[in-house]
């Protein structure tokens, strides 16, 4: 599973919850319209769990191409795991 992969790579540098939180916040930072992206103070608050996460709007084209290139099964499993948390 993708989370296990990242946890093996990161070792004890962070928790599974921190990895998941980064994955949840990152789409907000690459939204197509710059006005929709959070500023850095907001990102820090979101990463610390001190601010609610809005739903991302439209992701930038480059990011969408990268997502499509990923292994679909692994990505779907990872996203399913995140939605359960």
N, CA, C and O of each residue as an XYZ file, in Angstrom:
340
protein
N       0.835     -1.172      0.000
C       0.000      0.000      0.000
C       0.888      1.246      0.000
O       2.011      1.206      0.504
N       0.406      2.321     -0.547
C       1.208      3.532     -0.702
C       1.628      4.130      0.642
O       2.756      4.603      0.783
N       0.736      4.111      1.618
C       1.088      4.687      2.923
C       2.227      3.901      3.551
O       3.136      4.492      4.134
N       2.192      2.588      3.441
C       3.271      1.758      3.983
C       4.597      2.106      3.319
O       5.633      2.166      3.981
N       4.560      2.335      2.017
C       5.768      2.719      1.286
C       6.364      3.998      1.877
O       7.555      4.051      2.183
N       5.524      5.030      2.034
C       6.014      6.299      2.552
C       6.499      6.177      3.986
O       7.489      6.803      4.364
N       5.817      5.384      4.778
C       6.238      5.214      6.165
C       7.590      4.499      6.229
O       8.414      4.819      7.087
N       7.827      3.539      5.335
C       9.127      2.873      5.278
C      10.218      3.852      4.856
O      11.330      3.806      5.382
N       9.907      4.731      3.917
C      10.897      5.710      3.455
C      11.212      6.739      4.535
O      12.366      7.130      4.706
N      10.200      7.171      5.252
C      10.374      8.240      6.229
C      10.812      7.737      7.596
O      11.322      8.502      8.414
N      10.612      6.456      7.836
C      10.999      5.893      9.125
C      10.241      6.552     10.252
O       9.017      6.675     10.196
N      10.955      6.975     11.272
C      10.320      7.591     12.435
C      10.350      9.114     12.373
O      10.158      9.777     13.392
N      10.587      9.669     11.199
C      10.651     11.124     11.062
C       9.284     11.774     11.226
O       9.193     12.935     11.624
N       8.223     11.037     10.924
C       6.877     11.574     11.085
C       5.892     10.424     11.261
O       6.239      9.259     11.068
N       4.665     10.765     11.629
C       3.636      9.758     11.859
C       2.811      9.554     10.590
O       2.885     10.351      9.654
N       2.038      8.495     10.570
C       1.140      8.239      9.433
C       0.148      9.388      9.291
O      -0.180      9.791      8.175
N      -0.329      9.915     10.409
C      -1.265     11.039     10.370
C      -0.669     12.273      9.717
O      -1.358     12.997      8.999
N       0.612     12.512      9.967
C       1.285     13.666      9.354
C       1.431     13.471      7.847
O       1.264     14.420      7.082
N       1.739     12.258      7.418
C       1.841     11.967      5.981
C       0.483     12.181      5.321
O       0.388     12.811      4.268
N      -0.557     11.656      5.943
C      -1.903     11.790      5.384
C      -2.299     13.257      5.316
O      -2.884     13.693      4.325
N      -1.991     14.016      6.345
C      -2.341     15.442      6.363
C      -1.645     16.182      5.228
O      -2.252     17.041      4.589
N      -0.380     15.861      4.970
C       0.345     16.480      3.847
C      -0.315     16.152      2.516
O      -0.436     17.013      1.645
N      -0.738     14.908      2.365
C      -1.406     14.499      1.123
C      -2.740     15.222      0.978
O      -3.151     15.549     -0.135
N      -3.412     15.469      2.085
C      -4.696     16.171      2.025
C      -4.521     17.660      1.731
O      -5.351     18.250      1.038
N      -3.464     18.270      2.241
C      -3.240     19.712      2.052
C      -2.631     20.011      0.683
O      -2.929     21.049      0.092
N      -1.792     19.126      0.177
C      -1.049     19.421     -1.054
C      -1.919     19.770     -2.261
O      -1.532     20.664     -3.013
N      -3.070     19.126     -2.501
C      -3.868     19.543     -3.662
C      -4.344     20.995     -3.574
O      -4.552     21.648     -4.596
N      -4.512     21.487     -2.364
C      -4.934     22.875     -2.206
C      -3.873     23.842     -2.714
O      -4.191     24.939     -3.175
N      -2.617     23.433     -2.627
C      -1.496     24.299     -2.995
C      -1.206     24.298     -4.490
O      -0.409     25.112     -4.959
N      -1.824     23.418     -5.236
C      -1.549     23.332     -6.680
C      -2.820     23.538     -7.509
O      -2.917     23.073     -8.644
N      -3.784     24.238     -6.925
C      -5.002     24.511     -7.671
C      -4.680     25.388     -8.877
O      -3.745     26.188     -8.854
N      -5.461     25.223     -9.910
C      -5.191     25.903    -11.173
C      -5.161     27.425    -11.003
O      -4.247     28.084    -11.500
N      -6.134     27.977    -10.318
C      -6.183     29.433    -10.118
C      -5.406     29.789     -8.861
O      -5.669     29.250     -7.787
N      -4.456     30.690     -8.997
C      -3.634     31.062     -7.848
C      -4.468     31.669     -6.722
O      -4.110     31.544     -5.551
N      -5.566     32.319     -7.066
C      -6.426     32.913     -6.041
C      -7.046     31.852     -5.131
O      -7.398     32.135     -3.986
N      -7.175     30.636     -5.647
C      -7.784     29.547     -4.874
C      -6.788     28.864     -3.943
O      -7.183     28.108     -3.056
N      -5.500     29.129     -4.141
C      -4.471     28.487     -3.324
C      -4.359     29.178     -1.969
O      -4.480     30.400     -1.884
N      -4.129     28.401     -0.907
C      -3.971     29.017      0.416
C      -2.617     29.719      0.536
O      -1.649     29.335     -0.120
N      -2.560     30.750      1.381
C      -1.272     31.380      1.646
C      -0.506     30.506      2.649
O      -1.077     29.601      3.256
N       0.774     30.783      2.812
C       1.615     29.921      3.654
C       1.169     29.870      5.110
O       1.201     28.793      5.706
N       0.752     30.991      5.710
C       0.263     30.878      7.090
C      -0.928     29.914      7.206
O      -1.042     29.179      8.186
N      -1.809     29.924      6.202
C      -2.947     29.005      6.213
C      -2.485     27.559      6.047
O      -3.021     26.653      6.686
N      -1.496     27.348      5.192
C      -0.958     25.995      4.991
C      -0.388     25.458      6.305
O      -0.618     24.304      6.668
N       0.352     26.304      7.005
C       0.936     25.874      8.291
C      -0.169     25.503      9.275
O      -0.078     24.483      9.959
N      -1.213     26.328      9.347
C      -2.324     26.022     10.243
C      -3.009     24.717      9.857
O      -3.359     23.916     10.724
N      -3.204     24.500      8.549
C      -3.833     23.259      8.092
C      -2.966     22.051      8.417
O      -3.475     21.024      8.865
N      -1.660     22.165      8.194
C      -0.756     21.053      8.490
C      -0.733     20.733      9.982
O      -0.556     19.577     10.369
N      -0.911     21.748     10.814
C      -0.938     21.545     12.258
C      -2.311     21.116     12.767
O      -2.489     20.869     13.959
N      -3.288     21.030     11.846
C      -4.631     20.634     12.237
C      -5.413     21.733     12.936
O      -6.415     21.457     13.595
N      -4.966     22.978     12.799
C      -5.602     24.104     13.470
C      -6.596     24.837     12.569
O      -7.226     25.808     12.988
N      -6.730     24.364     11.337
C      -7.645     25.009     10.393
C      -8.297     23.922      9.554
O      -7.630     22.976      9.135
N      -9.605     24.051      9.304
C     -10.312     23.067      8.488
C      -9.810     23.099      7.048
O      -9.408     24.145      6.538
N      -9.842     21.936      6.406
C      -9.406     21.837      5.015
C     -10.586     22.059      4.081
O     -11.564     21.314      4.134
N     -10.505     23.081      3.220
C     -11.556     23.229      2.202
C     -11.365     22.181      1.115
O     -10.284     21.608      0.978
N     -12.408     21.937      0.351
C     -12.270     21.023     -0.783
C     -11.518     21.742     -1.893
O     -11.801     22.905     -2.177
N     -10.547     21.054     -2.534
C      -9.838     21.695     -3.653
C     -10.784     21.896     -4.832
O     -11.722     21.126     -5.041
N     -10.514     22.941     -5.588
C     -11.319     23.222     -6.772
C     -10.678     22.505     -7.959
O     -10.714     21.276     -8.010
N     -10.098     23.222     -8.904
C      -9.491     22.598    -10.086
C      -7.983     22.552     -9.901
O      -7.345     23.579     -9.669
N      -7.417     21.349    -10.006
C      -5.970     21.208     -9.898
C      -5.299     21.707    -11.165
O      -5.892     21.694    -12.243
N      -4.051     22.149    -11.022
C      -3.279     22.597    -12.178
C      -3.048     21.456    -13.163
O      -2.991     20.292    -12.766
N      -2.916     21.782    -14.431
C      -2.766     20.782    -15.492
C      -1.588     19.857    -15.302
O      -1.708     18.657    -15.547
N      -0.451     20.378    -14.872
C       0.734     19.554    -14.689
C       0.481     18.466    -13.660
O       0.845     17.308    -13.865
N      -0.135     18.838    -12.569
C      -0.409     17.887    -11.501
C      -1.372     16.815    -11.986
O      -1.192     15.635    -11.684
N      -2.387     17.215    -12.731
C      -3.332     16.226    -13.254
C      -2.628     15.213    -14.147
O      -2.920     14.020    -14.072
N      -1.711     15.667    -14.987
C      -0.976     14.748    -15.856
C      -0.152     13.770    -15.034
O      -0.066     12.589    -15.369
N       0.457     14.262    -13.953
C       1.257     13.397    -13.099
C       0.394     12.354    -12.407
O       0.798     11.198    -12.286
N      -0.781     12.744    -11.955
C      -1.680     11.807    -11.283
C      -2.109     10.714    -12.247
O      -2.147      9.539    -11.881
N      -2.429     11.091    -13.468
C      -2.861     10.114    -14.454
C      -1.759      9.102    -14.744
O      -2.045      7.934    -15.011
N      -0.508      9.537    -14.696
C       0.614      8.655    -14.985
C       0.916      7.671    -13.857
O       1.586      6.662    -14.080
N       0.440      7.949    -12.674
C       0.713      7.052    -11.542
C       0.012      5.710    -11.750
O      -0.898      5.581    -12.569
N       0.453      4.743    -11.003
C      -0.227      3.455    -11.044
C      -1.614      3.635    -10.456
O      -1.762      3.976     -9.283
N      -2.623      3.406    -11.274
C      -4.002      3.689    -10.892
C      -4.422      2.878     -9.662
O      -5.064      3.421     -8.763
N      -4.086      1.640     -9.611
C      -4.515      0.807     -8.486
C      -3.909      1.300     -7.183
O      -4.623      1.449     -6.191
N      -2.613      1.555     -7.166
C      -1.957      2.029     -5.949
C      -2.518      3.361     -5.496
O      -2.754      3.568     -4.306
N      -2.731      4.261     -6.435
C      -3.259      5.577     -6.102
C      -4.680      5.456     -5.546
O      -5.016      6.106     -4.556
N      -5.506      4.632     -6.177
C      -6.887      4.463     -5.714
C      -6.916      3.872     -4.314
O      -7.719      4.294     -3.482
N      -6.064      2.913     -4.046
C      -6.007      2.323     -2.710
C      -5.595      3.370     -1.684
O      -6.168      3.439     -0.597
N      -4.609      4.175     -2.026
C      -4.132      5.213     -1.099
C      -5.229      6.237     -0.820
O      -5.445      6.607      0.333
N      -5.917      6.694     -1.851
C      -6.980      7.673     -1.679
C      -8.128      7.079     -0.868
O      -8.741      7.768     -0.053
N      -8.413      5.803     -1.093
C      -9.461      5.131     -0.323
C      -9.063      5.097      1.154
O      -9.898      5.340      2.025
N      -7.811      4.800      1.437
C      -7.339      4.780      2.811
C      -7.476      6.152      3.454
O      -7.913      6.262      4.600
N      -7.102      7.202      2.718
C      -7.191      8.566      3.248
C      -8.643      8.934      3.559
O      -8.924      9.575      4.571
N      -9.546      8.532      2.696
C     -10.950      8.886      2.917
C     -11.513      8.206      4.158
O     -12.498      8.673      4.729
N     -10.898      7.115      4.575
C     -11.349      6.408      5.779
C     -10.845      7.069      7.050
O     -11.385      6.832      8.131
N      -9.804      7.905      6.929
C      -9.193      8.525      8.125
C      -9.918      9.755      8.579
O      -9.522     10.376      9.565
